Amino acid sequence: MQISGDLTQKHCKPSEGAVKPLLPEEYESYLSQSLHGWKAIEEKEIERDYKFKDFQEALDFIARVGQIAEEENHHPDIFLHNWNKVKLTLSTHTIKGLSENDFIVAAKIDA
């Protein structure tokens, strides 16, 4: 599957109703073509670990992630650990799996 368009230029859409979770071959295309460092976990979420020079840099990153999440109305789980590491997990809870929204937010975070 070829990904169409730059994910950072897209916006999240409501994912209720008839939206189905992405199949492995669909989300693997996003991971291999558009995102680097993210990995799929049990076909239901994607996650990535980040490491920063200090605690404040990690907190600043979390604040930027929060702004993106609010703008897109799609929110990751955020885990700050070992004072300078952040793990982000994205999933579309309403469909109990992955949607394009997860990859849009991941791409915007990485940008």
N, C-alpha and C positions, 0 to 999 in steps of 0.2 A: 504494500500500500504506500503510495506517495503522499506526503503531507502537503496540503495546498496552503500557501500563504505563510507569512511570518507570524508565529504565535504571539509575539509581543505586540502585534498590531490588532489582534482580535480581542474581544471582550466576552466574559462569561455570560452564559444564557441560563435561565432557569432550567433545571433538569428534572422536573417532576413529570408525572404522567407516562407518556409512551416512550420516553428515552430509555434505552437499554444500556447496560454497562458495555464498555469496549471489550472486544474479544482479545485474547493474547496477541494474535498477529496484528491487530490494530494498534494496541498500546505499545507493542515492541517497535513499531515503525516510529512512533513519537520519540521513544527513548533513543533509538539509533540515529534518527535523522535530525532531531531538533534539540535534544537535551543530552547533556553529558554529566555523568556523576550521579544521576538519579537511577534508582533501581526499583523494580516492581516487587512487591511483597504479597505473596499468596493471591495474586490476580485481583486484589481489592484496593490496593493503595500503592503509592510511590513514595520513596523517601530519599533523603540526601543528608549527609553530614557535612558540616562546615567547621573549620577551626580558625580561630582568630588570635591575634597577638596578645590580647588581654580581655578582661571582663567587660570593660567599657565598650570596646569595639564589638563584642558579642551583643551587648545590650542595644547598641546603635543599629546593628543589623536587624535585630528583632523588631525594633521600632519601624524600620523601613519595610519589613515584611508585613507588619500590621497595616501600614498605609496601603500597600498593594492589595492586601486581602479585603480591606474595607472598600476600596474603589471598585473591586471586582465582585464584592459580596460573595466571596468564596474563601473560606478560612482554613489554613493548615493547623495541624497540631504542632505546637512548638515546645521543644524540650531543651532547656539550657542545662548543661552538665559540665563537670570538671572545670568550672570557672571560665573557660574560653571555647567551649564547643557547643554547637547548636545542631539539633536534629530536627528536620522538618518532615512531616508526613502529610500527604494530600490524598484525599479520597472524596468521592461524592456520596455522602451518607444516604441521601434520599433514594439512590438507586442501588446502594450496597455494592459499589464497585467503582470503576474508573470511568470518567467522562473526559471530553476534550477540555472542560473547565480546569481540571487538575493540571493539564499540560500547559494551558495558557498561563495560569498563575505561576507554575514552576519556571516557565520561560521568562516571565517578567521579573521574578525574584533573581534569576541568574543574570539578567541584563543589568 
